[in-house]
Amino acid sequence: MKRIRILLSEMAPMLLDIVANIVAAQPDMDIVEGVESETDLLKAVEFSDADVVILSRRTPVQGEFDGLLRSRSCLKVIEIEGEGRCGSLYELRPHRVPLGEMSPAGLLDAIRISVRHCT
């Protein structure tokens, strides 16, 4: 069984301790490194061969992790928001959605649905 390599970054000390203790108790997970600043994050991910980055931000920024995710297509980023009560998962995930038989109405529905998912 492959162990999941987790890199922790940019968390307040108390939250860092909580997350580290949760992860350390898992038999299939390893904390590979910690990073204090965003500028070192890409280098640390490459060096540590991390599978998951866990970090904390007060205000999420759309597209902030695009470059990081594109550098390693299987990487996942878990962002713990606010005071640790909410989170988001970022991943690079191209996918195909079968639309079935095409008709003018089906095409228009597909356009509307695809746009709705992006807003």
GROMACS elastic network, one bead per residue, 0.5 to 0.9 nm:
[ bonds ]
;  ai    aj funct       b0    kb
    1    28     6  0.76991   500
    2    28     6  0.73272   500
    2    29     6  0.88712   500
    3    27     6  0.81560   500
    3    29     6  0.53103   500
    3    30     6  0.67799   500
    4    28     6  0.61158   500
    4    30     6  0.61339   500
    4    31     6  0.84832   500
    4    50     6  0.77730   500
    4    51     6  0.61356   500
    4    52     6  0.75648   500
    5    28     6  0.88798   500
    5    29     6  0.60604   500
    5    30     6  0.50866   500
    5    31     6  0.60156   500
    5    32     6  0.59232   500
    5    48     6  0.80021   500
    5    49     6  0.72562   500
    5    51     6  0.51391   500
    5    52     6  0.64461   500
    5    53     6  0.87157   500
    6    23     6  0.83087   500
    6    29     6  0.70976   500
    6    30     6  0.59773   500
    6    32     6  0.57261   500
    6    33     6  0.74971   500
    6    48     6  0.88493   500
    6    49     6  0.89827   500
    6    50     6  0.55330   500
    6    51     6  0.60376   500
    6    53     6  0.58021   500
    6    54     6  0.72125   500
    7    30     6  0.86349   500
    7    31     6  0.58583   500
    7    32     6  0.55246   500
    7    33     6  0.51647   500
    7    34     6  0.57760   500
    7    35     6  0.76407   500
    7    44     6  0.81031   500
    7    45     6  0.72951   500
    7    48     6  0.78316   500
    7    50     6  0.60099   500
    7    51     6  0.79321   500
    7    52     6  0.62666   500
    7    54     6  0.62695   500
    7    55     6  0.85063   500
    8    11     6  0.76751   500
    8    16     6  0.75252   500
    8    19     6  0.84533   500
    8    20     6  0.79550   500
    8    31     6  0.73574   500
    8    32     6  0.81360   500
    8    33     6  0.65257   500
    8    35     6  0.64295   500
    8    36     6  0.86824   500
    8    52     6  0.85737   500
    8    53     6  0.58897   500
    8    55     6  0.59443   500
    9    16     6  0.83006   500
    9    33     6  0.84960   500
    9    34     6  0.55257   500
    9    36     6  0.57511   500
    9    37     6  0.72232   500
    9    38     6  0.78354   500
    9    41     6  0.76283   500
    9    53     6  0.71762   500
    9    54     6  0.62052   500
    9    56     6  0.73557   500
   10    16     6  0.84436   500
   10    34     6  0.83618   500
   10    35     6  0.66050   500
   10    36     6  0.51919   500
   10    37     6  0.61734   500
   10    38     6  0.73324   500
   10    54     6  0.85322   500
   10    55     6  0.54617   500
   10    56     6  0.58917   500
   10    57     6  0.76580   500
   11    14     6  0.80488   500
   11    15     6  0.61454   500
   11    16     6  0.54460   500
   11    36     6  0.78914   500
   11    54     6  0.87328   500
   11    55     6  0.59674   500
   11    56     6  0.52097   500
   11    57     6  0.77972   500
   11    80     6  0.88034   500
   12    15     6  0.54186   500
   12    16     6  0.59954   500
   12    17     6  0.86791   500
   12    56     6  0.79191   500
   13    17     6  0.61952   500
   13    18     6  0.87114   500
   14    17     6  0.52171   500
   14    18     6  0.63515   500
   14    19     6  0.87674   500
   15    18     6  0.50590   500
   15    19     6  0.61180   500
   15    20     6  0.83760   500
   15    56     6  0.85886   500
   15    83     6  0.83955   500
   15    84     6  0.72367   500
   16    19     6  0.52812   500
   16    20     6  0.58973   500
   16    21     6  0.84629   500
   16    55     6  0.87934   500
   17    20     6  0.51014   500
   17    21     6  0.60346   500
   17    22     6  0.85817   500
   18    21     6  0.52875   500
   18    22     6  0.62876   500
   18    23     6  0.87579   500
   19    22     6  0.51141   500
   19    23     6  0.61797   500
   19    24     6  0.84418   500
   19    54     6  0.86635   500
   20    23     6  0.52250   500
   20    24     6  0.58513   500
   20    25     6  0.85896   500
   20    31     6  0.73933   500
   21    24     6  0.50873   500
   21    25     6  0.62871   500
   22    25     6  0.56020   500
   22    26     6  0.72324   500
   23    26     6  0.55355   500
   23    27     6  0.87753   500
   23    29     6  0.63967   500
   23    30     6  0.72099   500
   23    31     6  0.72607   500
   24    27     6  0.77456   500
   24    29     6  0.68767   500
   24    30     6  0.65993   500
   24    31     6  0.70384   500
   25    29     6  0.82050   500
   26    29     6  0.55513   500
   26    30     6  0.80547   500
   27    30     6  0.81806   500
   31    34     6  0.79767   500
   31    50     6  0.88147   500
   32    48     6  0.61989   500
   32    49     6  0.84133   500
   32    50     6  0.70401   500
   33    44     6  0.75585   500
   33    45     6  0.88184   500
   33    48     6  0.69429   500
   33    50     6  0.86374   500
   34    44     6  0.82385   500
   35    38     6  0.76538   500
   35    40     6  0.67037   500
   35    41     6  0.64615   500
   35    44     6  0.71505   500
   36    39     6  0.88348   500
   36    40     6  0.77206   500
   36    41     6  0.83762   500
   37    40     6  0.58093   500
   37    41     6  0.68542   500
   38    41     6  0.51335   500
   38    42     6  0.80385   500
   39    42     6  0.72752   500
   39    43     6  0.82611   500
   40    43     6  0.54889   500
   40    44     6  0.60395   500
   40    45     6  0.86658   500
   41    44     6  0.50875   500
   41    45     6  0.61057   500
   41    46     6  0.86302   500
   41    53     6  0.89552   500
   41    68     6  0.84076   500
   42    45     6  0.51523   500
   42    46     6  0.62504   500
   42    47     6  0.85842   500
   42    67     6  0.88746   500
   42    68     6  0.63186   500
   42    71     6  0.83419   500
   43    46     6  0.51954   500
   43    47     6  0.60356   500
   43    48     6  0.84672   500
   44    47     6  0.50538   500
   44    48     6  0.58296   500
   44    49     6  0.80989   500
   44    50     6  0.82382   500
   45    48     6  0.53411   500
   45    49     6  0.56642   500
   45    50     6  0.53709   500
   45    51     6  0.82928   500
   45    52     6  0.87796   500
   45    53     6  0.78602   500
   45    68     6  0.86336   500
   45    72     6  0.88096   500
   45    75     6  0.89154   500
   46    49     6  0.52932   500
   46    50     6  0.72738   500
   46    71     6  0.87732   500
   46    72     6  0.84054   500
   47    50     6  0.80951   500
   48    51     6  0.89931   500
   50    53     6  0.69658   500
   50    75     6  0.73268   500
   51    74     6  0.70742   500
   51    75     6  0.51377   500
   51    76     6  0.64481   500
   51    77     6  0.87112   500
   52    74     6  0.88509   500
   52    75     6  0.57682   500
   52    77     6  0.56679   500
   52    78     6  0.72632   500
   53    75     6  0.76820   500
   53    76     6  0.63635   500
   53    78     6  0.61378   500
   53    79     6  0.82393   500
   54    76     6  0.85849   500
   54    77     6  0.59283   500
   54    79     6  0.59306   500
   54    80     6  0.73487   500
   55    77     6  0.77072   500
   55    78     6  0.64407   500
   55    79     6  0.51078   500
   55    80     6  0.60557   500
   55    81     6  0.86615   500
   56    78     6  0.83345   500
   56    79     6  0.53738   500
   56    81     6  0.57620   500
   56    82     6  0.76227   500
   56    83     6  0.86032   500
   56    84     6  0.77358   500
   56    87     6  0.86727   500
   57    60     6  0.62014   500
   57    79     6  0.68391   500
   57    80     6  0.64980   500
   57    81     6  0.53809   500
   57    82     6  0.65429   500
   57    83     6  0.88806   500
   58    80     6  0.84686   500
   58    81     6  0.56760   500
   58    83     6  0.76721   500
   59    81     6  0.69938   500
   59    82     6  0.71636   500
   60    64     6  0.80114   500
   60    79     6  0.80733   500
   60    81     6  0.72770   500
   61    64     6  0.54819   500
   61    65     6  0.86631   500
   62    65     6  0.81699   500
   62    66     6  0.89663   500
   63    66     6  0.53258   500
   63    67     6  0.84289   500
   64    67     6  0.77041   500
   64    68     6  0.84857   500
   65    68     6  0.52186   500
   65    69     6  0.60607   500
   65    70     6  0.85203   500
   65    77     6  0.78575   500
   65    90     6  0.75998   500
   65    91     6  0.88202   500
   66    69     6  0.52152   500
   66    70     6  0.60549   500
   66    71     6  0.85883   500
   66    90     6  0.88572   500
   66    91     6  0.87341   500
   66    92     6  0.79990   500
   67    70     6  0.51006   500
   67    71     6  0.61615   500
   67    72     6  0.89189   500
   68    71     6  0.52073   500
   68    72     6  0.68001   500
   68    73     6  0.87427   500
   68    75     6  0.82164   500
   69    72     6  0.53859   500
   69    73     6  0.56911   500
   69    74     6  0.76276   500
   69    75     6  0.60263   500
   69    76     6  0.73258   500
   69    77     6  0.80376   500
   69    90     6  0.81138   500
   69    91     6  0.65492   500
   69    92     6  0.59264   500
   70    73     6  0.55085   500
   70    74     6  0.88908   500
   70    75     6  0.86553   500
   70    92     6  0.69737   500
   71    75     6  0.85516   500
   72    75     6  0.55075   500
   72    76     6  0.89799   500
   72    92     6  0.87599   500
   73    76     6  0.84662   500
   73    91     6  0.78875   500
   73    92     6  0.59679   500
   73    93     6  0.80925   500
   74    91     6  0.75800   500
   74    92     6  0.72498   500
   74    93     6  0.86815   500
   75    90     6  0.87287   500
   75    91     6  0.67442   500
   75    92     6  0.77703   500
   76    89     6  0.69645   500
   76    90     6  0.58501   500
   76    91     6  0.50981   500
   76    92     6  0.78753   500
   77    88     6  0.81374   500
   77    89     6  0.58020   500
   77    90     6  0.50126   500
   77    91     6  0.66232   500
   78    87     6  0.67968   500
   78    88     6  0.56959   500
   78    90     6  0.63262   500
   78    91     6  0.89798   500
   79    86     6  0.84983   500
   79    87     6  0.53877   500
   79    88     6  0.52121   500
   79    89     6  0.64626   500
   79    90     6  0.78141   500
   80    83     6  0.78836   500
   80    84     6  0.55194   500
   80    85     6  0.74360   500
   80    86     6  0.59735   500
   80    88     6  0.66628   500
   81    84     6  0.56387   500
   81    85     6  0.68031   500
   81    86     6  0.53126   500
   81    87     6  0.53269   500
   81    88     6  0.76599   500
   82    85     6  0.67462   500
   82    86     6  0.70204   500
   82    87     6  0.85912   500
   83    86     6  0.78894   500
   84    87     6  0.73928   500
   99   102     6  0.72305   500
   99   106     6  0.79032   500
   99   107     6  0.86257   500
   99   110     6  0.73839   500
  100   106     6  0.85789   500
  101   106     6  0.77265   500
  102   105     6  0.80303   500
  102   106     6  0.55621   500
  102   107     6  0.62567   500
  103   107     6  0.60091   500
  103   108     6  0.85611   500
  104   107     6  0.51748   500
  104   108     6  0.63343   500
  104   109     6  0.86838   500
  105   108     6  0.51536   500
  105   109     6  0.61304   500
  105   110     6  0.86012   500
  106   109     6  0.50373   500
  106   110     6  0.61222   500
  106   111     6  0.86520   500
  107   110     6  0.51098   500
  107   111     6  0.63124   500
  107   112     6  0.87823   500
  108   111     6  0.51088   500
  108   112     6  0.62998   500
  108   113     6  0.86238   500
  109   112     6  0.51730   500
  109   113     6  0.60406   500
  109   114     6  0.84636   500
  110   113     6  0.51471   500
  110   114     6  0.59491   500
  110   115     6  0.85098   500
  111   114     6  0.52816   500
  111   115     6  0.62557   500
  111   116     6  0.86390   500
  112   115     6  0.52786   500
  112   116     6  0.61310   500
  112   117     6  0.88268   500
  113   116     6  0.50570   500
  113   117     6  0.64244   500
  114   117     6  0.54038   500
  114   118     6  0.68345   500
  115   118     6  0.52777   500
  115   119     6  0.67680   500
  116   119     6  0.55632   500
